[in-house]
Each structure stands twice: as C-alpha cells, then as structure tokens.
C-alpha cells in the first residue's frame, strides 16, 4: 500500500481504540484514459466550453456513445461513477439545439437532488441557446408555466412525469412536438416495483409523443449491471444499442474490509456495524478526510449522525450532516448546498447519494454493511476519489449472512459478476393503474397494445367492469371526475403516503407499506438526530403524529402471517422436493412490538397492538418437502419448525446473489404443515403486490440458490445460529424458533 489514505488504513489496524479486525486490504491500481476521436467533431462553441473545463479529447466510450446517439439509435451507456456518462448525452443534446434551436430534450433522473446537480452542469456551460430548467415537485407554481413555455431542456423525475407532465400534455404540446431526446439516467436504480412503474410511464410518454408527431431517441445511463440491454429494452419497449465500456482514468484506490469485534463468542454476536462505522467516520473527519458514509436505512442514518454529533466538539458539529429520503425540500436543498460547496467534511446518507451527483472532492466512502448487491457496492465505492485522485473505500460488515460471507470470501466481492436488475411489466396492479392514467391522457384503442403492452388489455377490461372506463365508438374513455395519476404511488405498490406531523408541523413522510411497521402507536421515529415517539396513527387522515422524546431503545414490530397459493405457474424438482413459482396471497397482521435497548438489543418490553391486517397478492417461489425427507434428515415434529424457519431465513438472505434486490424486497413463511400443500413448505415471496420480477429469476436459480444457502449456514462459526447465518433482522416472530444444525441436515439431504 502507498499514499496517505492507505496509511490511515494501516493506522486503523494498530489503533487500540478500534477493536474491529482489518480482514482484507486490496489496492486497485490507477489507470490512464483511453481516448478516441469524434467524427465529425463537436461544434466549435461546445468544444470550447468543454475545453474551458479541462475536457479535451473524449474518452473512447464517450465517442462511441455520441456516434450511436447521433445516428438515432436508442442507446444505453454502462460505465462506472465519474466516467463522464453525462457528456455522452449532454453533447448530442446541445449539438442538436445548436443546429436546430427548436429541438427539445427531456431528462429523467430518479431523484430531485440528481436533477438539480445536472441542471448546474448544463447551465455552467453558458451556452445561451440551451435553456435548461428543472420541473419537479419543488418547482414553484409561478415558475412552472415559464418552464413549459421557454425551456428546451427539462430535467425531471419519474414522479413528476407521471403526475404532472403526462396528465397535462396539452400544456406541453409544443415541447413534446419538438422532443428529440429522452434521457433516463441511473437506469440501474429502476428495478423492482419502481422500475416496473417507470416502464409503464415511459410507454405512456411514447404514446403521447406519437400524438404530437414525435418519436424521440431514448438514451439510458447506468452503472454496471448484469443485463443492461434487457433492462433498457424492457423499460422503453424498444430495441437498444449497448455501450458497455469505461475508458476513463481512475486514481489508486485502497479498499478495506473491516469486521466489527465479536462480543459473544458462543452466539457469534458482533459489535454493531453502525457503532463501528461511527468510530471510523469520526477518525476520518478528524483527519479532515472528506467522507461519505452510506447507511442502509433512514433510522441507521439518523442514529449514526446523532452519535457522531454527540462526540464532536461543539465547533465541529456543523461539519457533518445526515441526508436521506423523507426530508422536506428546503431541508434537502440546504444540505446539498453545504455538500457541494465543501463546507461538510462528512455526510451520512442513505443510497439517495449513491447516484451520480457531483459531490465534490470526497476522499473516502464508508459503507456501513454490504449494500445488498455487487452493483451497489461498486457504485457507492465510486463516490470517493472522483478523477485521478487517491481514494479510500471501507466496507464495515454487518452481522447479515452476505456481509460475513464476503468477509470470509473477499475474492467474491471483487470478481463476482454484477447481478441482473429485474422488473415486471406484466404486474397486473401496475398495468391497471397505468391503463387508467393512459385513458385519462387519451382514450384507449386496441392499437395501444403495441406500445403499452398486452397486459393493458386485461387491465382495461377490469377497469370497464369497475365503471372507471366507458366504451364509446371503439374507444375507452376515463369515466371518473378525478384524475387517476395522483392516486398511483410509483415508489411503492401501496396507496398514498402518511405524513409525519410533529409539534411544529410536518417533518417527513412514510409510505403505506412502512406505516404499519414503523409508524404504529409507540414506535420510535428518528429525524435529523432527534428521537420522536408515535402518539397516534390516523389512517383516515393518513397522518402519524409524533412527540419529541429521548429514549434509550428502538422498536421492532411483531407480526403474524398467513399465505395461500393462488396459482402455480411453473414447477420443477430439486432432487426429492418440489420447486414451484406462481402467485400467492399474503395476509400480514402487526400484533405488537418489542422495545429493544440500543446497543445490546436486549428486549425491554413487549407491547400488543390492535391494527388491521394487510392483504395482497404477489409472486413467489416455494419448496414442498415430503415427510420422508424430514425423516431422512433426522428431523422430528418438534425440530421441524426451527429447521424450516432457519432454512427460510438463510434462503432469503442469499437471494441478492441471484438478482438485484435485498432482503427487504422479500418475505417468507415456513411451516411443517401447510393445509393447501398437505405437507412441509418453505415460501419465499416478493413484498410488493403483483410482484416485481424477482421470483422468476429465483426460480431459475433453483439448485444454485439452495447450495448457496447451505454454504452460508455451514460456513458460519456460531454454534446455534446467529444474524450471520439464520437470524433475520425483520423476522416478525423474533427469530423463534430456529435450528441451525437441523437446517443444514435438511438442505444436505435435499441436495445429496
């Protein structure tokens, strides 16, 4: 190792105040740029503006992408963070406007923060012909009309395209008529239910553009994923050309894997990765190493920020800040301005800042537990050391099975190919929602299936039967007074969000799916380092009223679950057991919550609640296990529940190795006797109504999935089961019962 940041890592291993283990260090060498000429070259004015910013010869992937986009091919550009992907689409857009001033472009980003950052990139070029503006939920009402009338480059997000632009397309008629390019950046984030919604929105955009005589070229930008062509094509419904190359220069990067110390040898319990990460974060900030720390959840972000702030001198506390979803617009803008200006030495964020925002000269990225996928790991690691500068990446392992797997198999982290990102355009609930929106924008006809897809036909029939659509002269018209788009939450498959209200007004939001889990009466809610306790959850007004209160515990919900098979769409066998994929109905009932002491996680109290159940249909896989297999594995009726439960948890934990997802996208249920199946069954299902495309990938993985599962359990050194193998942080039964040894015997018997 060489360099200042590598020296800091060496100092960590010898620091008596840091009790964790430096289990692996790897140095990624610097590499030079590979350039290629562009023929014809960029317009002189644009080339001059880029030259002023130190951009001369283009990287080879930039030249290849510009050639493809110029030719009118729908293009997806796949390259790492800070590789110059923005220029790949920015240059053709500006070139088109300079050649034909009436051209327009629509740029779609997954977050408002990224759109604001890219707006600066356009405006900083200072080209008068380019009139760029953002159009999102934060755009003042008096500005929106001016944007529609005067802007030829509009930067927005899928939410505003869905609810603000497409339903009002008549107001955008001139802009859409001139629409030449549609850019969809950070495509790898468009997975699961969100990506499924976005696929329908992009099809609605194509349909509306056709009305105004436009057929725009689609351009996608993405971090490395396993299936860029498949995903881009599924999103827009068109063939795409792939540029999968990164020819940009990178500086030397030191990557450290850090495992928190064991606190209980028998149970294989480790010190909290949040506490350990806070120690490393503070060490870097005190050394004036500008650092971004990624936490896996909003609650984790707030906890780390509170602990870091408490340990910093009063004069230094303003140099760190949290950043996460759920903040109000003015809060986000304030934090972003301080980050971009370099005022912050450290920021603790969810993956809201994982994306391609120019966060300035960050030296280090601290990952508080493995972010779920190889793709996300590479994306977060790329937030440090933009350009040719030296950088540091530290992965602090959690107790999760995947985290500990990579601590003992570090080569897998660096050599494993990226996962596939999946969506499910056939999700019936999503299709129905967007059939309603499309009919409201323009009456539906049979020809619309060419763009909207065949799932729209059945969805339209259901809407007719419900009285939402009416047939007139061969067209289906929206028959209700209110517009459908505002009722469709594209970030989740549930209804509209709950507003969290403190003594001085709204402080954030929770989507419907999380409200019963995290917003029930008595739940602890964290916001900007301050602790609140929920007083009332008002389902009618969709409000969660909270009161500030300092507490020394967190809350974890307890739930009961029922599962029914609706349809088996595919079946196979893995050795002696049945393996199925299909549609299931899940009923979940939050019956109470536990108060757990911060740090030790000791259960302080259990409180019971009276809440209604949530019921939805989704896709899943399930394994049917004959009684003889249990007998052969020496599993009796008393042991069976723990064996099946442990195998279920580990199977869920290893699912991200198959597709881009995390365990929060997935639910499970195991039982020694399912009345519908007539025997022992393990279910693993998607936690979104209608499914998000994960289950078909898991079903195809089949035996590989079970082999990875038993390997994860067997390789864990604990005696009876721990969070690194069979315990789950979201188990509604409090991880009881679990039998690690019996789970190994069961899986070995199946796979033998």
N, C-alpha and C positions, 0 to 999 in steps of 0.2 A: 504494500500500500504506500501511496505517496500523497503529499498535499495536506493542506490544513484540515480539511474535513475528515480525511482518513485518519489523521492524528487524533481527532476528537473521539472517533470510534475506539481507537486503541486506549485512550484515556478512560473510556467507559469501563472497559474490561478490568482495569486496575483500580477503579474508584470504590472505596469501601462503603460509600453511601448508596451505591447502586448494587442491589443484591441479585439482580437477574443474571442470566447467562448469555454471553455472546456466542451463539451456537454456530454461526457461519458468517463469513465475510467474503464478498465477491467484488472484484473490481471490473467494471465494464470499461474497456479502453475507449479513448477518444477516437473519432473517425472524421475524416475530411469529407467535404462536399463532392458530389458528382454533378456536374453541370451539363447542360445541353442547349444548343441554340434554338431559337424560336423563329420559324419561317412561315409567314412574314413576321418581322419583329413587332413589338408593341408600338402603338402610336407615340410619336416623339414626346408629347406632353406627359403622357402617363409614364413613359420610361424615365423622363427627367424627374418626375415626382418620386418615383421609386429610388432613383439614384441618390436623391437628397436624403433618403432614409437608409442609405448604405446597401440597397438592393441593386445589384448589377446583373451578373449572369444568373440565369434561372437554374434552379435545381432540375435534374432530369425529369423527376415526376411532375414538376410544375409545367414544364414544356409539353410533356405528353398529355397532361390533363387539358391544358389550354387548346391544344390541337383537336382533341376529341370534342370539347365543348363548342369550339368554333364550327365544327362540322355538323353541329346539331344533334349529336348523339347524347342520349341520356347517359350520364356518367357518374360513377361512384369512385371517389378518391380515398384510398385507405393508406394512412401514414400515421406516424407517431405524433405525440404532443410537440408543439413548437417546430413542426416540419414545414411550415409555410402553406398549409392547406387553404387558408383564407385567400391567398393570392391566386390560387388555381381557379376560383370562381369570380373573385373580385375583378381581375384583369379583363376577362371576357365581357363582364357586365359593363365596365367603364368603356371598354373599346366599342361596344355596341352603341352606347349612348353618345359617344363622341362621333361615331359615324352616322347615327340616326337618332337625333335628340328625342324623338317621341318614343323610343324604346323604354320599357319599364321592366323591373325585376322585383320579385317577392322573395325575401329571405326568411326562413323559418328556423328558429332556434328553440331548444327545449326549455330554456329559462330566460327570464327577463334580464338577468344580470349579463348573460352572454350577448343578448341583443344590444344592450347598452354599450358593451365593450366593442362590438363590431361596428356600431354606429360611429364611435370615435375613430376607428380605423378608416372608414370611408371619409369622414369629414376632415381628418388630419391631412389627407392628400391635397386638399384645397383646390379641387377641380370644379369650377363654377357650374359646369353643365350637369354635374351629379348633385341631385337634390335628395339627400338621404334623410330618413326620419324613422323613428320607432312608432309603432302603433300597437299598444297593448293596454292592459287594464290600468296602468299608471298614467296613460296619456290623458291630460285634462280635456274635458268636453269641448272647450273653446278652441283647442288645437286640432282636434280630430278632423274637422271639416277642411282645414288648411292642408293637412297631410294628404287627404284624398284628392284635393284639387291640384296641388303643386308638386308633390313628391314623385320622383320616378324610380326611386329605390326605397322600398318599405321593408323594415325589419320587424318581425312579429314573432309570435309563438303559436303552437297548435291550438291553444285555448282561444285566443282572440280570432284566429282564422275561423274556428268552428262557430263561435258565438257572436262575433262582431262583424266579420267581413262577409262571409258567405251568405248569412241570412239577409244582409243589406247589400247584395251585389249590385243592385241598380245604382246605388250611390257610387260604386266603384267601376261603373261601366267603362269609362274612358281608360282608366288604369288597366283594367283586365283586357280590354281590346288591344292594348299595346304590349301585353305581357309576353316577354321573350324568354325569360329565365325564371325558374322556381328552384331555389336552393334550400335543401334540407340538411342542416349541419348537425354534427354529433349523432349520426344515424344509429350508432351502437346503443344509444340510450332508449331507442324506440323499440322496446321489446315488451313482451307480455301484454297485459291488458292496455297499457298506454299506447304501445306500438300498434296494437290492433285498432284502437280508435283512430290513431293518426292515419293508418292505411285507408280507412273509410273517408276521412276528411280530405285526403289528397285526391281520392277518386271524385268526391263532390266538387273539388276545385277544378279538376279536369272537365267535369260535366258543365260547370258554369262557364269556364273559359271557352268551351265549344260554342256556347250560345253567342258569345261576342266575337267569334271568328278567330280565337287564339288557340294555338297548340304549342305551349311553352316547352322548352327543353328542361328536363329535371337534372339537377346536379346534387349529389349526396357527398357529404364529407364524413369520414368515420375513423375512429381508432381501429386498431387491429381486432378483427373478429374472424370466426371460422367460416362464415358463409356470407360475405358481403354482396355477392351477386344475387343470391337467393333472397336475402332480406330486402335489398333495394328494389328488386323487381316486385316482391310481394307488397311493398309499401305503396308503390305508384301504379302497379298493374301494367307495367311496360317492360320491354327488354332494356337492359342496361349494359354499358361497357365499363369494365373494371380497370382502374389504375391502382395496382397493389404494390407500392414501392415507396421506400423512404430513402431519398438520396441527399438528405440534409446533413449538415455536420452536427456532431454532438461532442460535448466535453466528457472528460473522465468522470465516471460515477461510481461511488462506493455504496454497496448495498449490504446492509447489516441485518441479520435475523436475530432477534432478541427474545428470549423466553423468560417470562417472569418466574421468580423463585417458587419452589414448592413450599406450601405452608402446612400440608398434611401428607406425609409420605404414603400412609395406608390408603387414603382416598384419592391420591394423585391430584389434590387441590392446589391451585396456584394462586399467587397474589393477583389481584385484579389487573387486567391489562390497561384499564383506564388509569389506575393509580400509578402503575409503572410508566405508562406513556406520559403522564403529567410530570414525573421526575425528569425524563429525557427532554421533554418540551421545555421545561424551565432551564435546564442546563444549556440548551441551545440558545434560548432567548437571552440568558445572562451573558453568553459569549457574543451576543449581537449577530448570531447566525439567523437570518430571516427565514422563518419556518412556517410551514402549513402542516397542521395535524388533522388527519381525517379520522372522524369517529363514525361509528356505524349507525347511530340513531340520534334523534333530536335530544333525547334525555342524556345520552352519553356526552354529546357536545356541551350541554349546559353544565353537567357535572364537572367535566374537565376544566371548563372555563372558571367555574366557581372555585375549585381547588387551586388552580394556578393563580388566580387573582388574590386569594387569601394569603398566598405565600410570597407574593411580590411586594417590595416596598411600595408605599403609597405613591411615590413619584413615578413608579414604573408601571402601575396598573393600567394606565391608558394605552400602553404599547401592545396590549393583547386584546382580542375580541373574539366572540363566537360568531358563527354565520350558519344559518340553517333555514329550511323551509318553514312557513308558518309565521314569519315576521311580517309586519306591516310594511308597505312600500317605502315609507320615509325611513324606517329603520334599516332596510336593506341598502338604500342609496347612501346613507350616512357611513355605513361600514365599508361599502365598496369604494367610496371616495378616499377614505383613510388608507385602504389597502393599496389602491392604485398609486397614491401619492408617496408611498413608502413610510407613512407615519407608524404603521403597525410592524413590530418586529416578529409578532406571532399571531396566527389566526387559527382557531379551532373550528372546523367546519364539517358538515355532512358532505355527501358527494355533490351538493349543489355547486361546489367549486372544483369538482373533479374535471369539469369540462374545459374547453379551450379558451378560457378567459385569460387575457394578458394580465397576470397578477404581479407583474414587475419582477424585480430581481430576487426571487426566492432562492435560497441556498439549499434548503433541506425540506424533505417531505417525510413526515412521521405517520405511519399507518397503524392506527390503533385496532389491531386484529386484521386478519386477511379479509379483503373487501368482497369476498364471495366468488370472484372469477379471476382467471388469469388476465383477461382483457382489462378488468377494472384495476387490477394490481399494476399493470403496465401504464395505464392512463394516470393513476394517482402518482406513481413514481415519476412520471414525466412532467409533473407540475414544478419540479425543482430543477435548477440548472439550465434554464432556457438558453439556447445558443451554445457557445463553446466553453462556458464556464464550468468549473468543477462543481459537483453536487453530491449530496448525501441522501440516501433513502434508508429508512429504518422501519422494518416490519416488526411490531411488537405483538407477539402471539397471544391470542385469547385461549380459553380452555376448549373451544369448539374442536370437533374432530378434524376438520380440514386444517385449522391452524396448526395443530400438533402433528398432523400428517406431514405438512411441509417443513416443520422444524426437524423432523427425522428423515425426510426425503427432500433436501433442498434442491437437488438437481431437477426434480419435477417442477419446481417453481420457475426455473429458468429455461427449461427445454420443452415443457408440455405445450402443445399447440393451443391456440385460443379456441374457446368454445363457440358454438353456434348460438346466434341470437334468434329467438323464435317469436312469432306472432300467430294469431289465429283469426284470419279474416272471415272464417266461417262461424265465428261465435254468434249464436242466434240473437242474444240480447243486444250485442253491439250492432249487428245488422239491422235489427228492428229500430233501434234508436236513430241510426243514420238514415234509414229509409224514411222515417218521419221528417228528419231535417231536410233531406233532399227534396221530398214532396213539397215542403213549405217554401223551398227556394224556387222550385219549378215543377209543375205536375209531372208525375212519373209516367213513363211509357215502357212498353215491352223492350224497346231498343236500349233502354238504360242499363240492361243487364250486361251489355258489352263493356261498360265502364265500371258500374257499381258491383258487378258480380252476381252469380246465381243465387247466393244466399239472400239477396234483396227480394227475390220473388216470393219466397215463403214468408219473409218478414212483412212484406206489403199485404199479403193475404191476411195475416193475423191482425194487422192494423185496420184493414177493412172490416173484419169481423168485430173488432172492438169499437167501431164507429169513428176512428181517428182519420181515416181516409174515405173519400167518396169517389165513385166511378162516374165520369161524365165524358161522353164522346170518346171513349177509348183511353182516357187519361185518368190518373188517380190524383185527386186534389186533397190538400190538407184541409180537414173539416172542422178544426177547433179554432177558437179565437186566439188563445195564447200561442206563442212561438215555442216549438219543441226544444230548440238548441239549448236555452238556459237551463233546462231540466236534465241535461245529459252531462254528467261529470266525467270527462275523458281521462282523468288521472286515476280514477278508480272505477269499479263497476257498480258502486253504490249510488245513493242519492246525493243531494247537495250537502255541503259541509256544515258542521256545527261551529258556531262562533264561540270562542272562549272569552268570557267577559270578567274582567277584574273590577275592583272598586272604582277605577278611573276610566273604564270603558274597555273596548275590545283590545286584546293583546295577541290574538292569534286564531288559528283555525285547526280543526281536526276533521278528517273525512269520516264518513258514516261508519265505515268498517272499523276504524280505530276508536270511535267514540265510546262504544260499549266496553271495549277492552281498557282504554286509557283515560276515559272521561267520566266514569261512573262515580257516584257519590263516595267520597272518601279517598279517591285516587290522588296520588301526588303528581303534580304537573310542574315542570321546570321551565322557566322563561328568563333568558338573559342572566342566568346565575341566581335568580330568585326562586324560592320554593313557594308553590301555591297548593292548597288543598281544595278539592272539588266539594262545593256545598250542594249544588243542585244540577242535575242533568235534565233539561227541559226539552223533551222530544218534540213537543208541539211547536215551540218557538225555535227549536234547533239551536239552543244556547246551552253552554256549560258555564255556570257561574262559579267563580273561584275566589278564595281569600288568601292573601299572603300569610305564610306561616312557616317558621323554621322548624323542621323536623329532622330526626336522625335516622329515618327509614325511607324505603321506597315501597311501592305496592306492586303486587303481581296477581293478576286475575286467576280465579279457579273456574273451570268450565266443565260441562257435561256435553256429550256428543252422541248423536245417532246418525247412521249412514245407511242409505238404501240404494241398491243398484237399479238404475232406470233402464239402461241398455248396454249390452256388451257388444262393442263394435269390432273387436279383434281378439283372438285368443291364440295362445301358444302353450308350449310346455317348457319348463326349465327342469330337466331331469324328471323327477317324480311329481312335481307340483304343477298346478295350473297357473298360467300367467295371462292376465286379461287387461284390456284397455276399453274404456267406454264412459258412459255418462252416469253420474251418481248424484243423489240428493243428500245434502248435508244439513243437519239441524244442530246448531251450537247454542248453548244456554250458559251465560256467565252467571254462576250461582253465588259467587263471593270473591273475596280477595284476601291475600296474605300481606301483612306488614312485615317486611324483612329489613333487618338492621343493615345500614350502609357499611360496607367493608367486609363484615363477617357473613352476611346474608342469612343470619340466624332468624328463624321465624319468631316474631314477637307476638303476633295475634292473627287470628283468622276471623274475618267479618263476612256474614252472609247477606246476600242481596236478593231483591225481588225484581228481576228485569225480564222483559220478554225475550224469547229465543229469536235468533236469526236463522232463516232457512234459505238455501239457494241450491241450484243445480249447477254442476261443473263437470269437468273431465278428470279422470284419474286412472290409475292402474291398481290392480290388486292381485295378490298371490293367494291361491286356495291350497291349503295344506292338508292332505289326508291324515287320518288318525294314525295310520301305520308309521308315517314319518316321525310323528311325535314319539311314538313308542321306540322306534329305532334310535332316536336321539336321546333316549333315556329321560324324556320329559313327561312327568305325570301331571294330572289335572291341577295340582297345587302349584307346580312350577310353570305351567304353560303361559299364564298371563304375563309373567315377568319376562319370559323368553321372547314372546311375540312383541311385547312393548319395546324391549331393548333393540330387537332387530328393526322394528319400525323407525325408531328414532335415528339409528345409525344409517338406515336407508335414506331417510330424508336429508341427513347431514351430507351424504355423498352425492346427492342429486346435482349440485352445481358442477361436478366434474363432467356431466353429460350435456348440460345446456346452460346458457347464461340465465341464472336465477339465483336466489338464495333461499334459505330455509323459511323465510317469512313469506315467500310466494307459495309455500306448500304446506299442506296439513296432512294429518294422518290419523288412522284409527286401527287398532288391532284388537282381536277378540278370539278366545278359544272356541266360541260357537256363535256364528252369525246365522240367524234363523233363515234368512233368504238363501244363503250359500249352503247351509247344512254342515258346517264344519269350521275349523280354524281358518282365519283370514287376516291378511295384512293389507290395509288400504293406504295408498299414498295419492292424495288428490290436490288439485290446484285451488288456491284460496281465493279464486275470483269466479263469480257466476259466469257460466258459459265456457270457462277455460281460456287459457292464454297461449296455448301451443306447446306447453312443456311436456304434457303426458305422452304424446306420440313419440317424442324423442326418447323419453324414459323407457317406453315400451320397446322401442327398437334396441335400446342398450341391453335389456334383458339380463343375460347371464353376467355380462361385464359389470353391470350395476351391483348385482349380489356379490360378485367376487371382490369388488372394491369395498363393499360394506363389511364383509367378514374380515378383510385385511385390516381395515381401520379399527375394528374392535380388538382383534387379536394382537396387534402391534402396540396397543396402549398398555403401559406397565402397571396400571392400577389393579387392585385385587377384585373389587366388586362392582366396578362401573363408575364412571365419572363424566364430567362435561366434555372430556376429550374423546369419548367414545359413544356412550349410550344415553347420557343425560341430555335433555333439551332445555334451553332457556325459556321456551314458550309452552312447555307442557302444561295443559290445563289440569292435570292430575297431580302436579307437584312431583313428577318423576317417581311415581309409586304405582305399581311395583315394577322393578327392573331386575333382570337376572342376566348378567353379562356372560357367565360361563355357559348357561343354557342356550343363550342366543348363538354362541359360537358352535355349540354342538348341533343346533338346529340347522344353521346355514351350511356347516360342513356336511351334514347328512344329505341336504338338498343337492349340493354341488359335487358330491363324490360320484 
